[in-house]
Amino acid sequence: MPLPRKWATFLSCLIVGIFIWAIEECFEVQPDLIYSPAIQSPNISDSEDQEIPVLIKHTDGDRAWRPTMTPKYRPGSIKRIGEAYTKTIIVPKTQEDDVEWISEGFRDDPYVRSIIYVVDDVTAEFHTPRNKGHEVIAYLSYIIENYSNLSDVNIFLHSHRFSWHNNDLLDFDTVQMITHLSSERVQRVGYMNMRCHWSPGCPSWMHPGNIEEDINKQEESILARSWTEIFPLDPIPKVLAQPCCAQFAISKDRITSLPLARYVFFREWLLRTSLSDYISGRVWEYLWQYIFTGQHVVCPAEHVCYCDGYGICFGGEEEYSIFDRQMKEMGGLEEELKEVQEMQERFDAASEEERRELPKPETGLDMELAQRIQGLRTWCENRKLEAKARGDVAVNRAIEAGTEWKQDERF
């Protein structure tokens, strides 16, 4: 005899309820514990490829971390007048890279140390678990291995001294950037990109989830997937932006605003991802500002970055813009002069018959361009010297940065 319809419905619900209860009992976890993904212990030698499952006890203290917790970002601590800031320069390199410029520039400074990670030599004093993600693996390894022994200012840099992505007002020279870097600014803001110029990177650069591939941003099309793996509980942003190219200074307090377990997880993701060395490194280039500030876009005004960050103060945004336009005009004239000179060389080397087909350079144009360039160069150099002198005065830096300044405080 078939059951009445109402009894069949009741029994079905009862069976489903019992099944769900049984599943929950089988997988019950202690309420005050959370399972963290298997991580590689920073204290294990690289020859031991061990993984340690970690149970992290939740407490009510500020240092407890839950996946849904937003970090309490702390800036840094301004020291009293006369006290020195400790600094560490963190640089990844291959065996072929020459980084002698670091010891030559700072060996006599007792407050500056350098940690050079050799990414392709496991016998080096400082080496990474694997050569993966370009500079990312070294940056994360430094934080993990020195989390309890961080300097006041931690400066993450590439291995080359001169590069196009360094600051041109400091002659594209990393040594000058380190020397002129304001430790006070690093303490005030917590995280400071070492590059001041917005291009490339600002104000709107990376758009996670964009399905149209851009040859200049190959990582953009796969960034959304990577984001969900690295920040599984954070919504995918519409835009990520900061000045390129993964060189920054950060205070000890800002680094420790996140628990050590987060950095271990980040490095484990890097080691496990199927993305290539190149692409995985590019993915991280526009994640650092989010990790250390919680902001998707961090694009400080260029004139403030130069003034407050390096002591090069033009007097305000308008004055800096005038200088920047003159610099760009000079750069354009230099390119034009180069083209004229190459045209003249081709014309001079050609036969009489070939010259009939070639454009003839305008007589005296190269001299005219050279004179205009020299005039602009002299003007720009004078303005830069004035800006450095203006930046030597603390109140000038404070005014241009829009920051309150007290006479008895370091700035």
FIFI-879718 format. One record per residue (C-alpha): residue number from 0; residue in one letter; x, y, z. Coordinates in steps of 0.5 Angstrom, whole numbers, plus 500, padded with zeros to 3 digits. Layout:
REM FIFI-879718
(zaro NUM 'a' (X Y Z))
...
//
This chain:
REM FIFI-879718
(zaro 0 'm' (500 500 500))
(zaro 1 'p' (503 507 498))
(zaro 2 'l' (505 512 503))
(zaro 3 'p' (500 518 503))
(zaro 4 'r' (503 524 500))
(zaro 5 'k' (504 528 506))
(zaro 6 'w' (508 522 509))
(zaro 7 'a' (512 522 503))
(zaro 8 't' (514 529 504))
(zaro 9 'f' (516 529 511))
(zaro 10 'l' (520 522 511))
(zaro 11 's' (524 526 505))
(zaro 12 'c' (526 532 509))
(zaro 13 'l' (527 527 515))
(zaro 14 'i' (532 523 511))
(zaro 15 'v' (536 530 508))
(zaro 16 'g' (536 533 515))
(zaro 17 'i' (539 526 518))
(zaro 18 'f' (544 526 512))
(zaro 19 'i' (547 533 513))
(zaro 20 'w' (547 532 521))
(zaro 21 'a' (552 526 519))
(zaro 22 'i' (556 530 515))
(zaro 23 'e' (557 536 520))
(zaro 24 'e' (559 531 525))
(zaro 25 'c' (564 527 521))
(zaro 26 'f' (568 534 519))
(zaro 27 'e' (567 538 525))
(zaro 28 'v' (573 542 527))
(zaro 29 'q' (574 545 534))
(zaro 30 'p' (571 552 534))
(zaro 31 'd' (577 556 536))
(zaro 32 'l' (582 553 531))
(zaro 33 'i' (582 554 523))
(zaro 34 'y' (586 550 518))
(zaro 35 's' (591 554 514))
(zaro 36 'p' (594 551 508))
(zaro 37 'a' (600 547 508))
(zaro 38 'i' (606 552 508))
(zaro 39 'q' (613 551 508))
(zaro 40 's' (617 553 514))
(zaro 41 'p' (622 559 514))
(zaro 42 'n' (626 555 518))
(zaro 43 'i' (627 549 514))
(zaro 44 's' (633 548 510))
(zaro 45 'd' (632 548 502))
(zaro 46 's' (634 541 502))
(zaro 47 'e' (628 539 506))
(zaro 48 'd' (622 540 501))
(zaro 49 'q' (617 539 507))
(zaro 50 'e' (610 542 508))
(zaro 51 'i' (607 543 515))
(zaro 52 'p' (600 544 516))
(zaro 53 'v' (598 549 521))
(zaro 54 'l' (593 550 526))
(zaro 55 'i' (592 557 528))
(zaro 56 'k' (589 559 534))
(zaro 57 'h' (584 565 534))
(zaro 58 't' (584 569 540))
(zaro 59 'd' (581 576 542))
(zaro 60 'g' (588 580 541))
(zaro 61 'd' (590 585 535))
(zaro 62 'r' (595 580 532))
(zaro 63 'a' (590 574 531))
(zaro 64 'w' (588 573 524))
(zaro 65 'r' (582 571 521))
(zaro 66 'p' (580 571 513))
(zaro 67 't' (575 576 514))
(zaro 68 'm' (579 581 518))
(zaro 69 't' (581 587 515))
(zaro 70 'p' (589 589 517))
(zaro 71 'k' (590 595 522))
(zaro 72 'y' (595 598 517))
(zaro 73 'r' (600 602 522))
(zaro 74 'p' (604 607 519))
(zaro 75 'g' (611 608 523))
(zaro 76 's' (615 611 528))
(zaro 77 'i' (618 618 527))
(zaro 78 'k' (624 618 531))
(zaro 79 'r' (627 624 536))
(zaro 80 'i' (632 629 533))
(zaro 81 'g' (639 626 533))
(zaro 82 'e' (636 618 533))
(zaro 83 'a' (638 614 527))
(zaro 84 'y' (633 610 523))
(zaro 85 't' (636 603 521))
(zaro 86 'k' (635 601 514))
(zaro 87 't' (636 595 510))
(zaro 88 'i' (636 594 502))
(zaro 89 'i' (633 588 499))
(zaro 90 'v' (635 586 492))
(zaro 91 'p' (635 580 488))
(zaro 92 'k' (640 578 483))
(zaro 93 't' (642 572 479))
(zaro 94 'q' (650 570 479))
(zaro 95 'e' (651 574 473))
(zaro 96 'd' (648 581 476))
(zaro 97 'd' (653 586 479))
(zaro 98 'v' (651 589 485))
(zaro 99 'e' (658 592 488))
(zaro 100 'w' (654 599 487))
(zaro 101 'i' (651 597 494))
(zaro 102 's' (657 596 498))
(zaro 103 'e' (661 602 494))
(zaro 104 'g' (655 606 496))
(zaro 105 'f' (653 604 503))
(zaro 106 'r' (659 600 506))
(zaro 107 'd' (661 606 511))
(zaro 108 'd' (654 607 513))
(zaro 109 'p' (653 603 520))
(zaro 110 'y' (645 604 520))
(zaro 111 'v' (645 601 513))
(zaro 112 'r' (645 594 511))
(zaro 113 's' (644 590 505))
(zaro 114 'i' (641 583 504))
(zaro 115 'i' (642 580 497))
(zaro 116 'y' (638 574 495))
(zaro 117 'v' (642 570 489))
(zaro 118 'v' (636 567 486))
(zaro 119 'd' (639 562 482))
(zaro 120 'd' (645 559 487))
(zaro 121 'v' (642 555 493))
(zaro 122 't' (649 555 496))
(zaro 123 'a' (649 563 497))
(zaro 124 'e' (648 566 504))
(zaro 125 'f' (642 569 502))
(zaro 126 'h' (638 565 497))
(zaro 127 't' (630 563 495))
(zaro 128 'p' (627 557 495))
(zaro 129 'r' (626 557 488))
(zaro 130 'n' (627 562 482))
(zaro 131 'k' (620 564 481))
(zaro 132 'g' (616 571 480))
(zaro 133 'h' (622 575 479))
(zaro 134 'e' (623 580 485))
(zaro 135 'v' (617 577 488))
(zaro 136 'i' (620 571 491))
(zaro 137 'a' (626 575 494))
(zaro 138 'y' (622 580 497))
(zaro 139 'l' (617 575 501))
(zaro 140 's' (623 571 503))
(zaro 141 'y' (626 577 506))
(zaro 142 'i' (620 579 510))
(zaro 143 'i' (618 571 512))
(zaro 144 'e' (626 570 515))
(zaro 145 'n' (626 577 518))
(zaro 146 'y' (619 578 520))
(zaro 147 's' (622 579 528))
(zaro 148 'n' (628 583 526))
(zaro 149 'l' (626 588 521))
(zaro 150 's' (629 595 520))
(zaro 151 'd' (626 601 521))
(zaro 152 'v' (626 602 513))
(zaro 153 'n' (626 597 509))
(zaro 154 'i' (628 598 501))
(zaro 155 'f' (626 593 496))
(zaro 156 'l' (630 594 489))
(zaro 157 'h' (632 591 483))
(zaro 158 's' (639 589 482))
(zaro 159 'h' (641 594 477))
(zaro 160 'r' (644 601 479))
(zaro 161 'f' (641 605 473))
(zaro 162 's' (635 604 470))
(zaro 163 'w' (629 608 466))
(zaro 164 'h' (624 606 471))
(zaro 165 'n' (628 610 476))
(zaro 166 'n' (627 617 478))
(zaro 167 'd' (630 622 472))
(zaro 168 'l' (631 628 477))
(zaro 169 'l' (636 623 481))
(zaro 170 'd' (639 621 474))
(zaro 171 'f' (636 615 474))
(zaro 172 'd' (641 613 480))
(zaro 173 't' (639 608 485))
(zaro 174 'v' (644 610 490))
(zaro 175 'q' (642 617 489))
(zaro 176 'm' (635 615 491))
(zaro 177 'i' (637 611 497))
(zaro 178 't' (641 617 499))
(zaro 179 'h' (636 622 499))
(zaro 180 'l' (630 618 501))
(zaro 181 's' (626 621 507))
(zaro 182 's' (626 616 512))
(zaro 183 'e' (620 620 516))
(zaro 184 'r' (616 620 509))
(zaro 185 'v' (616 612 510))
(zaro 186 'q' (614 612 517))
(zaro 187 'r' (609 617 516))
(zaro 188 'v' (605 614 510))
(zaro 189 'g' (608 607 511))
(zaro 190 'y' (609 604 504))
(zaro 191 'm' (612 609 499))
(zaro 192 'n' (613 607 492))
(zaro 193 'm' (620 609 490))
(zaro 194 'r' (618 612 483))
(zaro 195 'c' (615 618 483))
(zaro 196 'h' (613 619 475))
(zaro 197 'w' (606 616 474))
(zaro 198 's' (607 613 467))
(zaro 199 'p' (607 607 467))
(zaro 200 'g' (602 605 472))
(zaro 201 'c' (598 611 474))
(zaro 202 'p' (592 613 474))
(zaro 203 's' (588 607 471))
(zaro 204 'w' (593 602 469))
(zaro 205 'm' (591 594 470))
(zaro 206 'h' (584 592 469))
(zaro 207 'p' (583 585 472))
(zaro 208 'g' (578 581 468))
(zaro 209 'n' (580 584 461))
(zaro 210 'i' (579 579 456))
(zaro 211 'e' (582 583 451))
(zaro 212 'e' (590 581 451))
(zaro 213 'd' (595 587 451))
(zaro 214 'i' (602 586 449))
(zaro 215 'n' (604 591 454))
(zaro 216 'k' (600 588 460))
(zaro 217 'q' (600 581 458))
(zaro 218 'e' (598 579 466))
(zaro 219 'e' (592 583 465))
(zaro 220 's' (587 578 462))
(zaro 221 'i' (589 572 468))
(zaro 222 'l' (589 577 474))
(zaro 223 'a' (582 576 476))
(zaro 224 'r' (583 569 477))
(zaro 225 's' (590 570 480))
(zaro 226 'w' (586 575 485))
(zaro 227 't' (581 570 487))
(zaro 228 'e' (587 565 489))
(zaro 229 'i' (591 570 493))
(zaro 230 'f' (585 574 496))
(zaro 231 'p' (579 569 496))
(zaro 232 'l' (575 573 500))
(zaro 233 'd' (576 580 497))
(zaro 234 'p' (572 582 491))
(zaro 235 'i' (576 583 484))
(zaro 236 'p' (577 591 483))
(zaro 237 'k' (576 594 477))
(zaro 238 'v' (582 597 477))
(zaro 239 'l' (589 597 480))
(zaro 240 'a' (594 602 479))
(zaro 241 'q' (601 605 482))
(zaro 242 'p' (607 607 479))
(zaro 243 'c' (611 602 476))
(zaro 244 'c' (616 597 477))
(zaro 245 'a' (616 594 484))
(zaro 246 'q' (621 598 488))
(zaro 247 'f' (618 601 494))
(zaro 248 'a' (620 603 501))
(zaro 249 'i' (616 600 507))
(zaro 250 's' (616 601 515))
(zaro 251 'k' (617 596 520))
(zaro 252 'd' (610 597 523))
(zaro 253 'r' (607 597 516))
(zaro 254 'i' (610 590 514))
(zaro 255 't' (608 587 521))
(zaro 256 's' (601 590 520))
(zaro 257 'l' (600 583 517))
(zaro 258 'p' (601 577 521))
(zaro 259 'l' (607 572 518))
(zaro 260 'a' (602 567 516))
(zaro 261 'r' (600 572 510))
(zaro 262 'y' (606 572 507))
(zaro 263 'v' (608 565 508))
(zaro 264 'f' (601 564 504))
(zaro 265 'f' (603 569 499))
(zaro 266 'r' (610 565 498))
(zaro 267 'e' (607 559 497))
(zaro 268 'w' (602 561 492))
(zaro 269 'l' (608 563 488))
(zaro 270 'l' (611 557 489))
(zaro 271 'r' (605 553 487))
(zaro 272 't' (602 557 481))
(zaro 273 's' (603 554 474))
(zaro 274 'l' (604 561 472))
(zaro 275 's' (611 562 469))
(zaro 276 'd' (616 566 472))
(zaro 277 'y' (615 572 468))
(zaro 278 'i' (608 572 468))
(zaro 279 's' (607 571 476))
(zaro 280 'g' (612 576 477))
(zaro 281 'r' (608 581 473))
(zaro 282 'v' (602 579 477))
(zaro 283 'w' (605 582 483))
(zaro 284 'e' (607 588 481))
(zaro 285 'y' (600 592 482))
(zaro 286 'l' (599 588 488))
(zaro 287 'w' (604 591 493))
(zaro 288 'q' (600 597 494))
(zaro 289 'y' (594 593 496))
(zaro 290 'i' (597 588 500))
(zaro 291 'f' (601 594 504))
(zaro 292 't' (595 600 504))
(zaro 293 'g' (589 596 503))
(zaro 294 'q' (588 601 497))
(zaro 295 'h' (587 599 489))
(zaro 296 'v' (590 605 487))
(zaro 297 'v' (596 609 490))
(zaro 298 'c' (598 614 486))
(zaro 299 'p' (601 620 490))
(zaro 300 'a' (602 627 486))
(zaro 301 'e' (609 627 483))
(zaro 302 'h' (611 634 486))
(zaro 303 'v' (609 631 493))
(zaro 304 'c' (613 625 492))
(zaro 305 'y' (619 628 490))
(zaro 306 'c' (619 634 495))
(zaro 307 'd' (617 630 501))
(zaro 308 'g' (620 623 499))
(zaro 309 'y' (627 626 496))
(zaro 310 'g' (627 633 498))
(zaro 311 'i' (626 636 491))
(zaro 312 'c' (621 641 492))
(zaro 313 'f' (619 646 486))
(zaro 314 'g' (614 650 490))
(zaro 315 'g' (608 647 488))
(zaro 316 'e' (604 643 483))
(zaro 317 'e' (604 648 478))
(zaro 318 'e' (611 650 478))
(zaro 319 'y' (613 642 478))
(zaro 320 's' (608 642 472))
(zaro 321 'i' (612 648 468))
(zaro 322 'f' (619 644 470))
(zaro 323 'd' (616 637 467))
(zaro 324 'r' (614 640 461))
(zaro 325 'q' (620 643 459))
(zaro 326 'm' (624 637 461))
(zaro 327 'k' (619 633 456))
(zaro 328 'e' (620 639 451))
(zaro 329 'm' (628 637 451))
(zaro 330 'g' (627 630 451))
(zaro 331 'g' (623 631 444))
(zaro 332 'l' (628 635 441))
(zaro 333 'e' (633 630 443))
(zaro 334 'e' (630 625 439))
(zaro 335 'e' (629 630 433))
(zaro 336 'l' (636 631 433))
(zaro 337 'k' (638 624 433))
(zaro 338 'e' (633 623 427))
(zaro 339 'v' (637 629 424))
(zaro 340 'q' (644 626 425))
(zaro 341 'e' (642 619 423))
(zaro 342 'm' (639 622 416))
(zaro 343 'q' (645 626 415))
(zaro 344 'e' (649 620 416))
(zaro 345 'r' (645 616 411))
(zaro 346 'f' (646 622 406))
(zaro 347 'd' (653 622 407))
(zaro 348 'a' (654 615 406))
(zaro 349 'a' (650 614 400))
(zaro 350 's' (652 615 393))
(zaro 351 'e' (650 620 388))
(zaro 352 'e' (645 616 385))
(zaro 353 'e' (642 614 392))
(zaro 354 'r' (642 621 394))
(zaro 355 'r' (637 623 389))
(zaro 356 'e' (632 618 393))
(zaro 357 'l' (634 621 400))
(zaro 358 'p' (631 627 403))
(zaro 359 'k' (636 632 404))
(zaro 360 'p' (637 634 412))
(zaro 361 'e' (636 642 412))
(zaro 362 't' (642 646 413))
(zaro 363 'g' (644 648 420))
(zaro 364 'l' (638 644 423))
(zaro 365 'd' (642 640 427))
(zaro 366 'm' (646 646 430))
(zaro 367 'e' (639 650 432))
(zaro 368 'l' (636 644 435))
(zaro 369 'a' (643 643 439))
(zaro 370 'q' (643 650 442))
(zaro 371 'r' (635 649 444))
(zaro 372 'i' (637 643 447))
(zaro 373 'q' (643 646 451))
(zaro 374 'g' (638 652 453))
(zaro 375 'l' (633 648 456))
(zaro 376 'r' (638 643 459))
(zaro 377 't' (641 649 463))
(zaro 378 'w' (634 652 465))
(zaro 379 'c' (632 645 468))
(zaro 380 'e' (639 644 471))
(zaro 381 'n' (638 651 475))
(zaro 382 'r' (631 649 477))
(zaro 383 'k' (633 643 479))
(zaro 384 'l' (638 646 484))
(zaro 385 'e' (633 651 486))
(zaro 386 'a' (629 645 488))
(zaro 387 'k' (634 641 492))
(zaro 388 'a' (636 648 496))
(zaro 389 'r' (628 649 497))
(zaro 390 'g' (627 642 500))
(zaro 391 'd' (633 642 505))
(zaro 392 'v' (628 647 509))
(zaro 393 'a' (623 642 513))
(zaro 394 'v' (618 647 513))
(zaro 395 'n' (618 648 505))
(zaro 396 'r' (617 640 505))
(zaro 397 'a' (611 640 510))
(zaro 398 'i' (608 646 506))
(zaro 399 'e' (608 642 499))
(zaro 400 'a' (606 636 502))
(zaro 401 'g' (600 639 505))
(zaro 402 't' (603 636 512))
(zaro 403 'e' (602 640 519))
(zaro 404 'w' (609 641 521))
(zaro 405 'k' (612 643 528))
(zaro 406 'q' (619 646 529))
(zaro 407 'd' (621 641 534))
(zaro 408 'e' (619 635 530))
(zaro 409 'r' (623 631 525))
(zaro 410 'f' (620 632 518))
//
